[in-house]
Amino acid sequence: MSHFTERAKKGISGQHLVIFLLILLAGFALRLYRLGYQSLWYDETVSILLARKSLAALTAHTAGDIHPPLYYYLLHFWIRLAGSSEFSLAFLSLAFGVLLIPLLFYLGRRLYGVRIGLLGALLLALSPFNLWYSQEVRMYTLGASLGLISLLFLLRLIKSQPWPRRGYWAGYILASALGLYILYYYAFLLLAQNLMVIGWWLARWVKGKQRFSLQPWVSSQVGILLLYLPWLPIAFRQAANPPVPPWRTFTGFAQAGVESWTALSFGQSVDPKIVWPLLLLALTLFVLGLFSLFRAQVSDSWFVPLSLAGHTLLPILLIYLFSLIVPLFHVRYVFTYSPPFYLLLAVGLSQLPRKSLVALSLLLILGASAYSIYNFHFDPLYVSDDHRGAVEYLEERLRSKDAVLINAGYAYPTFLYYYEGPIAWRGRLVNYQDVADMGEGTMVLQTGSIGGQATLGWGNPNSDFYATTEEETARSLEEVFSRHPRVWVFRIYDTVTDPEGFMRRWLEEHGRKFEDQLFAGQSFMRVQGFLTHADSIYGIPDLPHPVGVGLGGKVRLEGFEAGAAPLRAGGALDLALYWRATQRLDIDYHVVLYLVDAEGEVLAQTDEMPLGSLYLTSRWKVGEVLREPVRLEIPKGTPGGEYTLQVAIYDLASGQFLPVEDEQWRADGERVRLGSVVYVK
């Protein structure tokens, strides 16, 4: 009997139990720290968008996407129970991430003893790779948990062959089928298991040893297929004819290997060029652990170490081989197969000849993991795309009559999750010309994939993705520019949907950029604002509230637009001021709008740069009339009654206001009395 099997027979003592509970607590605390702190990114908000739907709508939407629905079902009920804050949403992934710790401990203890189980659990608990996906609102920790459960049942079946235990078969079949309903990449794990079992059977046959029937194994695969049969046609269609634009590029063998090994060893928040000596250490320990297991096994028990290594490495190899046909590799999918890696690493540590080497190697691994975890939380290079900040920035600046362009499929879920304002209409940009009643709120226009394949979205008008042309896009943008004085672009992943940059060029050529703000993250997300040809004119427009008063001989306030409906305390007043520069301005002025009561007391005010940070007053053309939308928040507790509006323009650096030239409009010498009565109720 092998050395490892002897140790595995020993039970768990009270001391070991305490150590395990401390490891479990440490893993939980590490995953809980700053949970929900970073912004959710696109994939995560897709999870939320789907989970908030009814089960029928969720299923229909998922059938037109690229992932199966089971995780979204669970998240659907979790949201009902725990709410939809970033913290509570990520907690579901955290729970399955923590579950991996006792599962791996159980596997290690059953195979190689308590100490190996504890060491493997410790390495997994402190793994930056596991931390990353335990805090992400996606299905990866659930998929990894089901994969590990499947491996546990598989090893039980192999140990008890020729296949006597029906309960083990049921557990294996159920875990495997559920895995396929969680993540399509789970299929590579099942394929790897089949290759390993068949290889083991062939090896026994070649050596002339007692053979066992493959019929139960084949029956188990048929059972998995039968459980998956309701979703199989959809999965096949999604694989053969994806309804989304292609976004992966081919990853070479060396790059895929380095990315995978780095992530498994120290997560995705380290540079392999910096930590390569420690990556070699991890490789040495992994090989040492695997070699020692093969050497320690008796007769044909080598299937156990083979299955541990194959569980992690063989699916990655299969993904690479399939990528020779169509690009499939992304390091995030490696996580599904990762748990046994830490067990083999633990075995390698245990085989070092001296305790001092064990302590030093473990210290180096944990030190690199701590460095990676620090980067994950605090290094801007690894921060999640800041959709939260981008939407908040945009929401603060959106005004009446503005429109927002956003990538169909790739960005609107994040916008919908974080945006709290009203949406008048949301739909495809190419359908906008048919919209008659715009309603109150923001117009959200989803752009298509220019030059994309006609099969995108399978022709479903409700699909997140659709193909369009440059001509169709240009006509639609012309319609938008004719209706809206300002158009915003929530820009991310547009190199996928518009690889030739047609829309970027069109907006630059036909609009006037007044804002361009870059946000944190690796996708170079930005919010841009454009003035349209409906925004600026020469001469005085026909305004509902003409003013025509000069300020300091430099600018004129030609008039304004304002709603007449009564406001509520805690609400906001949207109006538009029309300015005209009467001479070249060499100062970037600010504009202040005041809400004043009958006694002249200021109840509210707003101060902002007119138009935007890229089109300051020093860039205004003489004689051109420009529209400045302004929003004034009405404070809560404001008593009902009538109020007037006053406006002033001043130099922020000196604090000097431009004097009002016409006595008729003057208030306190530096404010224009607009004479508009605002009703608050």
C-alpha positions as CSV (number, residue, x, y, z in Angstrom):
1,M,0.0,0.0,0.0
2,S,1.3,3.5,-0.9
3,H,2.6,6.0,1.6
4,F,-0.2,8.4,0.7
5,T,-2.9,5.8,1.1
6,E,-1.7,4.9,4.6
7,R,-1.9,8.6,5.7
8,A,-5.3,9.0,4.1
9,K,-6.7,6.4,6.4
10,K,-6.1,8.5,9.4
11,G,-9.0,10.5,10.6
12,I,-9.1,14.2,11.4
13,S,-8.2,15.3,14.9
14,G,-9.6,18.2,16.9
15,Q,-6.4,20.2,16.2
16,H,-6.7,19.6,12.5
17,L,-10.4,20.6,12.6
18,V,-9.5,23.9,14.2
19,I,-6.8,24.6,11.6
20,F,-9.3,23.8,8.8
21,L,-11.9,26.2,10.3
22,L,-9.2,28.9,10.5
23,I,-8.3,28.3,6.9
24,L,-12.0,28.5,5.9
25,L,-12.5,31.7,7.9
26,A,-9.4,33.2,6.3
27,G,-10.6,32.3,2.9
28,F,-14.1,33.8,3.6
29,A,-12.6,37.0,5.1
30,L,-10.3,37.5,2.1
31,R,-13.2,37.1,-0.3
32,L,-15.4,39.4,1.8
33,Y,-12.8,42.2,1.9
34,R,-13.9,45.0,-0.4
35,L,-16.7,42.9,-1.9
36,G,-18.6,45.1,-4.3
37,Y,-16.1,47.9,-3.9
38,Q,-15.1,48.0,-7.6
39,S,-17.5,48.8,-10.3
40,L,-19.4,46.0,-12.0
41,W,-18.3,45.4,-15.6
42,Y,-20.2,44.4,-18.7
43,D,-20.4,40.6,-18.1
44,E,-21.6,41.1,-14.6
45,T,-24.4,43.5,-15.5
46,V,-25.5,41.1,-18.2
47,S,-26.0,38.6,-15.3
48,I,-28.1,41.1,-13.5
49,L,-30.1,42.2,-16.6
50,L,-31.0,38.5,-17.2
51,A,-31.7,37.6,-13.6
52,R,-34.1,40.5,-13.2
53,K,-36.4,39.1,-15.9
54,S,-39.1,36.6,-15.4
55,L,-38.0,33.0,-15.8
56,A,-39.6,32.8,-19.2
57,A,-38.1,36.0,-20.5
58,L,-34.7,35.0,-19.0
59,T,-34.8,31.7,-20.8
60,A,-35.8,33.3,-24.1
61,H,-33.0,36.0,-23.8
62,T,-30.4,33.4,-22.8
63,A,-31.3,31.3,-25.7
64,G,-30.1,34.1,-27.9
65,D,-26.9,34.7,-26.0
66,I,-23.8,32.6,-25.5
67,H,-24.2,31.1,-22.0
68,P,-26.7,28.6,-20.6
69,P,-29.3,29.8,-18.1
70,L,-28.9,27.9,-14.8
71,Y,-26.7,30.4,-13.0
72,Y,-29.1,33.2,-14.0
73,Y,-32.0,31.2,-12.5
74,L,-30.1,31.0,-9.2
75,L,-29.2,34.7,-9.4
76,H,-32.9,35.5,-10.1
77,F,-34.0,34.0,-6.8
78,W,-31.0,35.3,-5.0
79,I,-31.9,38.9,-6.0
80,R,-35.4,38.3,-4.6
81,L,-33.9,37.2,-1.3
82,A,-30.8,39.5,-0.9
83,G,-31.4,42.5,-3.2
84,S,-29.4,43.7,-6.1
85,S,-26.6,45.8,-4.5
86,E,-23.1,45.1,-5.8
87,F,-22.3,43.5,-2.5
88,S,-25.2,41.1,-2.3
89,L,-25.0,40.2,-6.0
90,A,-21.3,39.2,-5.6
91,F,-22.0,37.3,-2.4
92,L,-23.5,34.4,-4.4
93,S,-20.2,33.9,-6.2
94,L,-18.4,34.3,-2.9
95,A,-20.4,31.5,-1.4
96,F,-19.5,29.0,-4.1
97,G,-15.9,30.3,-4.0
98,V,-15.7,29.5,-0.3
99,L,-17.4,26.1,-0.9
100,L,-14.4,25.1,-3.0
101,I,-12.2,25.2,0.2
102,P,-14.0,22.3,2.1
103,L,-14.5,20.4,-1.2
104,L,-10.7,20.4,-1.9
105,F,-9.9,19.7,1.7
106,Y,-12.2,16.7,1.6
107,L,-10.6,15.4,-1.7
108,G,-7.1,15.9,-0.4
109,R,-7.8,14.2,3.0
110,R,-9.5,11.2,1.3
111,L,-6.7,10.7,-1.1
112,Y,-3.5,11.7,0.7
113,G,-4.2,12.5,4.3
114,V,-5.2,15.4,6.5
115,R,-2.0,17.4,6.2
116,I,-2.1,17.4,2.4
117,G,-5.8,18.3,2.5
118,L,-5.1,21.2,4.9
119,L,-2.2,22.5,2.8
120,G,-4.2,22.3,-0.4
121,A,-7.1,24.1,1.2
122,L,-4.8,26.8,2.4
123,L,-3.3,27.4,-1.0
124,L,-6.8,27.6,-2.6
125,A,-8.1,29.8,0.2
126,L,-5.3,32.3,-0.4
127,S,-5.3,32.0,-4.2
128,P,-5.6,35.4,-6.0
129,F,-7.1,33.5,-8.9
130,N,-9.9,32.2,-6.7
131,L,-10.3,35.6,-5.0
132,W,-10.8,37.3,-8.4
133,Y,-13.7,35.1,-9.4
134,S,-15.2,34.8,-6.0
135,Q,-15.9,38.6,-6.2
136,E,-17.3,38.6,-9.7
137,V,-21.1,38.3,-10.5
138,R,-20.7,35.5,-12.9
139,M,-21.0,31.7,-12.9
140,Y,-17.3,30.7,-12.6
141,T,-17.1,29.7,-9.0
142,L,-20.3,27.6,-9.3
143,G,-18.9,25.9,-12.4
144,A,-15.6,25.2,-10.6
145,S,-17.6,23.7,-7.6
146,L,-19.6,21.4,-9.8
147,G,-16.4,20.4,-11.6
148,L,-14.8,19.4,-8.3
149,I,-17.9,17.5,-7.2
150,S,-17.8,15.7,-10.5
151,L,-14.2,14.8,-9.9
152,L,-15.0,13.5,-6.4
153,F,-17.6,11.2,-7.7
154,L,-15.4,10.1,-10.6
155,L,-12.6,9.1,-8.3
156,R,-15.0,7.2,-6.1
157,L,-16.3,5.3,-9.1
158,I,-12.8,4.4,-10.3
159,K,-11.8,3.3,-6.8
160,S,-14.9,1.1,-6.6
161,Q,-14.8,-0.3,-10.1
162,P,-16.2,-2.4,-11.7
163,W,-18.8,0.3,-11.1
164,P,-20.9,-1.0,-8.2
165,R,-22.3,2.2,-6.6
166,R,-25.5,3.6,-8.2
167,G,-25.4,6.6,-5.8
168,Y,-22.0,7.6,-7.2
169,W,-23.2,7.3,-10.7
170,A,-26.3,9.5,-9.9
171,G,-24.1,12.1,-8.3
172,Y,-21.6,12.2,-11.1
173,I,-24.3,12.4,-13.8
174,L,-26.2,15.2,-12.0
175,A,-23.1,17.3,-11.2
176,S,-21.9,17.0,-14.8
177,A,-25.3,17.8,-16.4
178,L,-25.7,20.8,-14.1
179,G,-22.2,22.0,-15.1
180,L,-23.2,22.0,-18.7
181,Y,-26.3,24.2,-17.8
182,I,-23.9,26.6,-16.0
183,L,-21.1,27.1,-18.6
184,Y,-20.5,25.7,-22.0
185,Y,-16.8,25.5,-21.3
186,Y,-17.7,22.7,-18.8
187,A,-17.9,20.5,-21.9
188,F,-14.1,20.5,-22.2
189,L,-13.9,19.1,-18.7
190,L,-16.3,16.2,-19.6
191,L,-14.3,15.6,-22.8
192,A,-11.1,15.5,-20.7
193,Q,-12.7,13.0,-18.3
194,N,-13.8,10.7,-21.1
195,L,-10.3,10.8,-22.6
196,M,-8.8,9.9,-19.2
197,V,-11.2,7.0,-18.5
198,I,-10.8,5.6,-22.0
199,G,-7.1,5.9,-21.8
200,W,-7.0,4.1,-18.5
201,W,-9.2,1.3,-19.9
202,L,-6.9,1.0,-23.0
203,A,-3.8,0.9,-20.8
204,R,-5.3,-2.0,-18.7
205,W,-6.3,-3.8,-21.9
206,V,-2.8,-3.4,-23.4
207,K,-1.1,-4.7,-20.3
208,G,-3.5,-7.7,-20.2
209,K,-4.9,-6.9,-16.8
210,Q,-8.4,-7.5,-15.6
211,R,-10.6,-5.4,-17.8
212,F,-13.9,-3.8,-16.8
213,S,-16.8,-3.0,-19.0
214,L,-17.1,0.5,-20.4
215,Q,-20.8,0.1,-20.7
216,P,-21.6,1.8,-17.3
217,W,-19.4,4.7,-18.3
218,V,-21.0,5.1,-21.7
219,S,-24.4,4.9,-20.0
220,S,-23.4,7.7,-17.7
221,Q,-22.5,9.9,-20.6
222,V,-25.9,9.1,-22.2
223,G,-27.5,10.0,-18.9
224,I,-25.8,13.4,-19.0
225,L,-26.8,13.9,-22.6
226,L,-30.5,13.0,-21.8
227,L,-30.5,15.6,-18.9
228,Y,-29.0,18.2,-21.2
229,L,-31.2,17.3,-24.2
230,P,-33.8,20.1,-23.7
231,W,-31.0,22.7,-24.1
232,L,-28.8,20.8,-26.6
233,P,-30.3,22.3,-29.8
234,I,-29.9,25.8,-28.5
235,A,-26.3,25.1,-27.4
236,F,-25.5,23.6,-30.8
237,R,-26.9,26.6,-32.6
238,Q,-25.0,29.0,-30.4
239,A,-21.8,27.2,-31.0
240,A,-22.2,26.7,-34.7
241,N,-23.6,30.1,-35.4
242,P,-22.9,32.6,-32.6
243,P,-25.4,35.4,-32.3
244,V,-22.7,37.9,-31.1
245,P,-19.8,39.6,-32.9
246,P,-16.5,37.7,-32.7
247,W,-14.3,39.2,-30.0
248,R,-11.6,36.7,-29.3
249,T,-8.4,36.5,-31.3
250,F,-6.2,33.5,-31.6
251,T,-3.8,32.9,-28.7
252,G,-0.7,31.1,-29.4
253,F,0.4,28.0,-27.4
254,A,3.2,29.8,-25.5
255,Q,1.0,32.8,-24.6
256,A,-1.9,30.6,-23.6
257,G,0.4,28.5,-21.4
258,V,2.0,31.5,-19.7
259,E,-1.3,33.2,-19.1
260,S,-2.8,30.0,-17.7
261,W,0.1,29.1,-15.5
262,T,0.4,32.6,-14.1
263,A,-3.3,32.8,-13.3
264,L,-3.3,29.4,-11.6
265,S,-0.2,30.2,-9.6
266,F,-0.6,33.8,-8.6
267,G,-3.8,35.1,-10.3
268,Q,-4.3,37.6,-13.2
269,S,-3.0,40.6,-11.3
270,V,0.8,40.0,-11.7
271,D,3.1,40.4,-14.6
272,P,4.7,37.0,-15.5
273,K,7.9,38.9,-16.5
274,I,8.3,40.1,-12.9
275,V,7.4,36.9,-11.0
276,W,8.9,34.4,-13.4
277,P,11.2,32.9,-10.8
278,L,8.2,32.1,-8.6
279,L,6.3,30.7,-11.6
280,L,9.2,28.3,-12.0
281,L,9.0,27.4,-8.4
282,A,5.3,26.7,-8.7
283,L,6.1,24.5,-11.8
284,T,8.8,22.7,-9.9
285,L,6.5,21.9,-7.0
286,F,3.7,20.9,-9.3
287,V,5.9,18.5,-11.3
288,L,7.5,17.2,-8.1
289,G,4.0,16.5,-6.6
290,L,2.8,14.8,-9.7
291,F,5.9,12.7,-10.0
292,S,5.8,11.6,-6.4
293,L,2.2,10.6,-6.7
294,F,2.9,8.4,-9.8
295,R,5.9,6.9,-8.0
296,A,3.9,6.2,-4.9
297,Q,1.0,4.5,-6.6
298,V,0.7,0.7,-6.7
299,S,-0.2,-1.3,-9.8
300,D,-2.7,0.7,-11.9
301,S,-3.7,3.4,-9.3
302,W,-2.0,6.0,-11.4
303,F,-5.4,7.1,-12.6
304,V,-5.8,9.3,-9.5
305,P,-2.8,11.6,-10.0
306,L,-3.6,11.5,-13.8
307,S,-7.1,12.7,-13.1
308,L,-5.9,15.5,-10.8
309,A,-3.5,16.9,-13.3
310,G,-5.8,16.2,-16.3
311,H,-8.7,17.9,-14.6
312,T,-6.7,21.2,-14.8
313,L,-4.4,20.8,-17.8
314,L,-6.2,18.7,-20.3
315,P,-9.2,21.0,-20.8
316,I,-6.8,23.9,-21.4
317,L,-5.0,21.9,-24.0
318,L,-8.3,20.9,-25.6
319,I,-9.4,24.6,-25.7
320,Y,-6.2,25.4,-27.5
321,L,-6.6,22.7,-30.0
322,F,-10.2,23.8,-30.8
323,S,-8.9,27.3,-31.1
324,L,-6.9,26.2,-34.1
325,I,-10.4,26.2,-35.8
326,V,-12.1,29.0,-34.0
327,P,-10.6,31.2,-31.2
328,L,-11.9,30.0,-27.9
329,F,-9.1,30.6,-25.3
330,H,-9.6,33.2,-22.5
331,V,-7.8,32.8,-19.2
332,R,-11.0,33.3,-17.2
333,Y,-12.3,29.9,-18.4
334,V,-9.2,28.2,-16.9
335,F,-10.6,28.9,-13.5
336,T,-13.3,26.3,-14.0
337,Y,-10.6,23.6,-14.0
338,S,-8.3,25.1,-11.4
339,P,-9.0,23.5,-7.9
340,P,-6.9,20.3,-8.2
341,F,-3.9,22.4,-9.2
342,Y,-3.6,23.5,-5.5
343,L,-3.7,19.9,-4.3
344,L,-0.8,18.9,-6.5
345,L,1.1,22.0,-5.4
346,A,0.5,20.9,-1.8
347,V,1.8,17.4,-2.5
348,G,4.9,18.9,-4.1
349,L,5.6,21.1,-1.0
350,S,5.2,18.0,1.2
351,Q,7.9,16.2,-0.8
352,L,10.6,18.7,-0.2
353,P,13.5,17.1,1.7
354,R,13.7,19.7,4.5
355,K,11.2,21.5,6.6
356,S,13.2,24.7,6.0
357,L,12.7,24.3,2.3
358,V,9.0,23.7,2.8
359,A,8.7,26.8,4.9
360,L,10.7,28.9,2.5
361,S,8.8,27.7,-0.6
362,L,5.4,28.2,1.1
363,L,6.5,31.7,2.3
364,L,7.5,32.7,-1.3
365,I,4.2,31.4,-2.7
366,L,2.1,33.2,-0.1
367,G,4.2,36.4,-0.5
368,A,3.6,36.4,-4.3
369,S,-0.1,35.8,-3.6
370,A,-0.2,38.7,-1.2
371,Y,1.5,40.9,-3.8
372,S,-1.1,39.8,-6.4
373,I,-4.0,40.4,-4.1
374,Y,-2.7,43.9,-3.3
375,N,-2.5,44.6,-7.0
376,F,-6.0,43.3,-7.5
377,H,-7.4,45.7,-5.0
378,F,-5.2,48.8,-5.4
379,D,-3.2,48.8,-8.7
380,P,-5.0,50.8,-11.4
381,L,-3.6,48.4,-14.0
382,Y,-5.9,45.7,-12.8
383,V,-9.0,47.7,-11.8
384,S,-12.3,46.8,-13.3
385,D,-13.7,49.0,-16.0
386,D,-15.3,51.9,-14.1
387,H,-18.8,51.7,-15.5
388,R,-20.2,53.0,-12.3
389,G,-18.1,56.2,-12.5
390,A,-18.8,56.6,-16.2
391,V,-22.6,56.4,-15.8
392,E,-22.5,58.7,-12.8
393,Y,-20.5,61.2,-14.7
394,L,-22.9,61.0,-17.6
395,E,-26.0,61.2,-15.5
396,E,-24.8,64.4,-13.8
397,R,-24.4,66.0,-17.2
398,L,-27.4,64.7,-19.1
399,R,-30.0,67.4,-19.8
400,S,-33.4,67.7,-21.4
401,K,-33.3,66.8,-25.1
402,D,-30.0,65.0,-24.9
403,A,-29.5,61.6,-26.5
404,V,-27.1,58.8,-25.6
405,L,-25.4,56.5,-28.1
406,I,-24.4,53.1,-26.7
407,N,-23.1,49.8,-28.1
408,A,-26.0,47.4,-28.5
409,G,-25.3,44.3,-26.3
410,Y,-21.9,45.4,-25.1
411,A,-22.6,48.3,-22.9
412,Y,-26.3,49.0,-22.3
413,P,-26.6,46.5,-19.4
414,T,-24.1,48.5,-17.3
415,F,-25.9,51.7,-18.2
416,L,-29.2,50.3,-17.1
417,Y,-27.9,49.0,-13.8
418,Y,-26.2,52.2,-12.7
419,Y,-28.4,54.9,-14.4
420,E,-31.2,56.1,-12.0
421,G,-32.8,58.8,-14.2
422,P,-35.9,58.3,-16.5
423,I,-35.5,56.8,-19.9
424,A,-37.9,58.1,-22.5
425,W,-37.1,55.4,-25.1
426,R,-34.4,52.8,-25.6
427,G,-33.9,50.9,-28.8
428,R,-31.9,50.3,-31.8
429,L,-30.4,53.4,-33.5
430,V,-31.6,52.3,-36.9
431,N,-35.2,52.3,-35.6
432,Y,-35.0,55.7,-34.1
433,Q,-36.5,57.6,-37.1
434,D,-39.8,55.7,-36.5
435,V,-40.1,57.0,-32.9
436,A,-42.8,59.7,-32.8
437,D,-43.4,60.3,-29.1
438,M,-40.1,60.9,-27.3
439,G,-41.6,61.3,-23.8
440,E,-39.7,62.6,-20.8
441,G,-36.2,61.4,-20.0
442,T,-33.1,60.3,-21.8
443,M,-33.1,58.7,-25.3
444,V,-30.8,55.7,-25.2
445,L,-29.9,54.6,-28.8
446,Q,-28.2,51.2,-29.2
447,T,-25.7,51.2,-32.1
448,G,-25.2,48.0,-34.2
449,S,-22.2,46.1,-35.6
450,I,-21.2,48.0,-38.7
451,G,-20.3,45.5,-41.4
452,G,-21.3,42.6,-39.1
453,Q,-22.6,39.3,-40.4
454,A,-26.3,39.2,-41.2
455,T,-26.7,36.3,-38.8
456,L,-25.9,38.4,-35.7
457,G,-28.8,38.1,-33.3
458,W,-30.3,35.5,-35.7
459,G,-32.5,38.2,-37.1
460,N,-34.4,38.6,-33.9
461,P,-35.5,42.3,-33.5
462,N,-35.2,42.0,-29.7
463,S,-31.6,40.6,-29.9
464,D,-28.8,42.6,-28.1
465,F,-26.8,42.5,-31.3
466,Y,-27.6,43.4,-34.9
467,A,-25.8,44.0,-38.1
468,T,-25.9,47.4,-39.9
469,T,-24.1,49.3,-42.6
470,E,-22.2,52.6,-42.7
471,E,-25.0,54.1,-44.9
472,E,-27.8,53.0,-42.5
473,T,-25.8,54.3,-39.5
474,A,-25.2,57.6,-41.2
475,R,-28.9,58.1,-42.0
476,S,-29.8,57.4,-38.5
477,L,-27.2,59.7,-37.0
478,E,-28.4,62.5,-39.3
479,E,-31.9,62.0,-37.8
480,V,-30.5,62.1,-34.3
481,F,-28.5,65.2,-35.0
482,S,-31.6,66.9,-36.4
483,R,-33.6,66.2,-33.2
484,H,-31.1,66.6,-30.4
485,P,-28.8,69.6,-29.6
486,R,-26.4,67.4,-27.8
487,V,-25.4,63.7,-28.3
488,W,-23.4,61.7,-25.8
489,V,-21.4,58.5,-26.5
490,F,-21.0,55.9,-23.8
491,R,-18.0,54.4,-25.6
492,I,-16.5,51.0,-24.9
493,Y,-15.8,47.9,-27.0
494,D,-16.6,50.0,-30.1
495,T,-13.5,48.5,-31.8
496,V,-15.5,45.2,-31.9
497,T,-18.8,46.7,-33.3
498,D,-17.1,49.3,-35.4
499,P,-13.7,48.0,-36.3
500,E,-13.1,50.6,-39.1
501,G,-14.0,53.5,-36.8
502,F,-16.8,54.8,-39.1
503,M,-19.0,56.2,-36.3
504,R,-16.1,57.8,-34.6
505,R,-15.1,59.6,-37.8
506,W,-18.7,60.6,-38.5
507,L,-19.2,62.2,-35.1
508,E,-15.9,64.1,-35.3
509,E,-16.8,65.4,-38.8
510,H,-20.4,66.4,-38.1
511,G,-20.4,67.3,-34.4
512,R,-18.4,69.5,-32.1
513,K,-16.8,67.6,-29.2
514,F,-17.4,69.4,-25.9
515,E,-16.6,66.6,-23.4
516,D,-14.2,63.6,-23.5
517,Q,-13.6,61.8,-20.2
518,L,-11.5,58.7,-19.8
519,F,-12.3,56.2,-17.1
520,A,-10.3,53.5,-15.3
521,G,-10.0,50.0,-16.6
522,Q,-8.3,48.0,-19.4
523,S,-11.0,48.7,-22.0
524,F,-10.3,52.5,-22.3
525,M,-13.9,53.4,-21.6
526,R,-14.8,57.0,-22.2
527,V,-17.8,59.3,-22.2
528,Q,-17.9,61.9,-25.0
529,G,-20.3,64.7,-25.8
530,F,-21.0,66.3,-29.2
531,L,-22.8,69.5,-30.1
532,T,-24.9,68.8,-33.1
533,H,-25.8,71.1,-36.0
534,A,-29.1,71.8,-34.1
535,D,-27.1,73.3,-31.3
536,S,-25.4,76.4,-32.7
537,I,-26.6,79.0,-35.2
538,Y,-25.6,82.5,-36.4
539,G,-28.2,85.1,-35.6
540,I,-30.9,85.0,-32.9
541,P,-33.2,82.0,-32.8
542,D,-36.9,82.3,-32.2
543,L,-36.9,81.8,-28.4
544,P,-39.9,81.4,-26.1
545,H,-38.2,83.8,-23.6
546,P,-36.1,86.4,-25.4
547,V,-33.7,88.5,-23.3
548,G,-31.0,90.2,-25.4
549,V,-28.9,91.7,-22.7
550,G,-25.2,92.3,-22.8
551,L,-22.7,91.4,-20.0
552,G,-19.5,93.4,-19.7
553,G,-19.4,94.1,-23.5
554,K,-18.2,90.6,-24.1
555,V,-21.2,88.3,-24.3
556,R,-25.0,88.5,-24.7
557,L,-27.7,86.4,-23.1
558,E,-30.1,86.2,-26.0
559,G,-32.8,84.3,-24.2
560,F,-33.7,81.0,-22.6
561,E,-36.1,78.0,-22.6
562,A,-37.7,76.7,-19.4
563,G,-40.6,74.5,-18.6
564,A,-43.7,76.0,-17.1
565,A,-44.9,73.0,-15.1
566,P,-44.9,73.3,-11.3
567,L,-41.9,71.7,-9.6
568,R,-41.6,69.7,-6.5
569,A,-39.1,70.2,-3.7
570,G,-36.4,67.7,-4.2
571,G,-36.9,67.8,-8.0
572,A,-34.9,69.6,-10.7
573,L,-35.5,72.4,-13.1
574,D,-34.1,72.0,-16.6
575,L,-33.7,75.1,-18.8
576,A,-31.5,76.2,-21.7
577,L,-29.6,79.5,-21.9
578,Y,-28.6,80.9,-25.3
579,W,-25.3,82.8,-25.3
580,R,-23.5,84.8,-28.0
581,A,-20.0,86.1,-27.8
582,T,-19.8,89.7,-29.1
583,Q,-16.0,89.7,-29.0
584,R,-13.2,87.2,-28.8
585,L,-13.0,85.9,-25.2
586,D,-9.6,85.3,-23.6
587,I,-11.1,84.0,-20.3
588,D,-12.9,80.7,-19.6
589,Y,-16.0,82.0,-17.7
590,H,-18.3,80.1,-15.4
591,V,-22.1,80.5,-15.3
592,V,-24.2,80.6,-12.1
593,L,-27.9,80.1,-12.0
594,Y,-29.9,81.2,-8.9
595,L,-33.3,80.4,-7.6
596,V,-34.4,83.5,-5.6
597,D,-37.5,84.1,-3.4
598,A,-39.6,87.3,-3.2
599,E,-37.2,88.8,-0.5
600,G,-34.2,88.3,-2.7
601,E,-32.8,85.4,-0.8
602,V,-31.0,82.7,-2.8
603,L,-32.6,79.3,-2.1
604,A,-30.6,77.2,-4.6
605,Q,-27.8,77.7,-7.2
606,T,-25.7,75.8,-9.7
607,D,-22.3,76.7,-11.0
608,E,-20.8,75.1,-14.1
609,M,-18.7,75.7,-17.2
610,P,-21.0,76.5,-20.1
611,L,-21.2,73.8,-22.8
612,G,-18.3,71.6,-21.5
613,S,-14.6,71.2,-20.7
614,L,-13.6,70.9,-24.3
615,Y,-15.6,73.9,-25.5
616,L,-14.9,76.6,-23.0
617,T,-15.8,80.3,-23.6
618,S,-12.3,81.0,-24.9
619,R,-13.2,78.8,-27.9
620,W,-16.5,80.4,-28.7
621,K,-16.8,82.0,-32.2
622,V,-17.8,85.6,-32.3
623,G,-21.5,86.0,-33.4
624,E,-22.4,82.3,-32.9
625,V,-25.4,81.6,-30.7
626,L,-24.8,78.6,-28.4
627,R,-27.2,76.7,-26.3
628,E,-26.2,75.8,-22.7
629,P,-28.5,73.3,-20.9
630,V,-28.6,73.9,-17.2
631,R,-30.1,71.9,-14.4
632,L,-31.0,73.5,-11.0
633,E,-31.8,71.2,-8.1
634,I,-34.7,72.3,-5.9
635,P,-33.7,71.6,-2.3
636,K,-35.9,69.3,-0.2
637,G,-38.0,71.3,2.2
638,T,-38.4,74.3,-0.1
639,P,-41.8,75.9,0.7
640,G,-44.4,76.1,-2.0
641,G,-44.7,79.4,-3.8
642,E,-43.3,81.5,-6.6
643,Y,-39.6,82.1,-7.3
644,T,-37.6,83.8,-9.9
645,L,-34.4,82.9,-11.8
646,Q,-31.2,85.0,-12.0
647,V,-28.1,84.2,-13.9
648,A,-24.5,85.6,-13.9
649,I,-21.2,84.9,-15.6
650,Y,-17.9,85.3,-13.9
651,D,-14.1,84.6,-14.0
652,L,-13.4,81.7,-11.6
653,A,-9.7,82.8,-11.2
654,S,-10.4,86.4,-10.2
655,G,-13.9,86.0,-8.8
656,Q,-15.0,89.0,-11.0
657,F,-18.5,89.0,-12.5
658,L,-19.3,90.6,-15.9
659,P,-21.7,93.5,-15.2
660,V,-25.2,93.5,-16.6
661,E,-25.4,96.4,-19.2
662,D,-29.2,96.9,-19.2
663,E,-30.9,98.3,-16.1
664,Q,-34.1,96.6,-17.1
665,W,-32.6,93.1,-16.5
666,R,-30.1,93.9,-13.8
667,A,-30.3,92.4,-10.3
668,D,-27.6,93.4,-7.8
669,G,-25.5,94.8,-10.7
670,E,-24.0,91.4,-11.7
671,R,-27.0,89.1,-12.2
672,V,-29.5,89.0,-15.0
673,R,-33.1,88.9,-13.7
674,L,-34.8,86.5,-16.0
675,G,-38.2,87.4,-14.8
676,S,-39.4,83.8,-15.1
677,V,-41.7,82.7,-12.3
678,V,-41.0,79.2,-11.0
679,Y,-43.8,77.5,-9.2
680,V,-42.9,75.0,-6.4
681,K,-45.6,72.9,-4.8
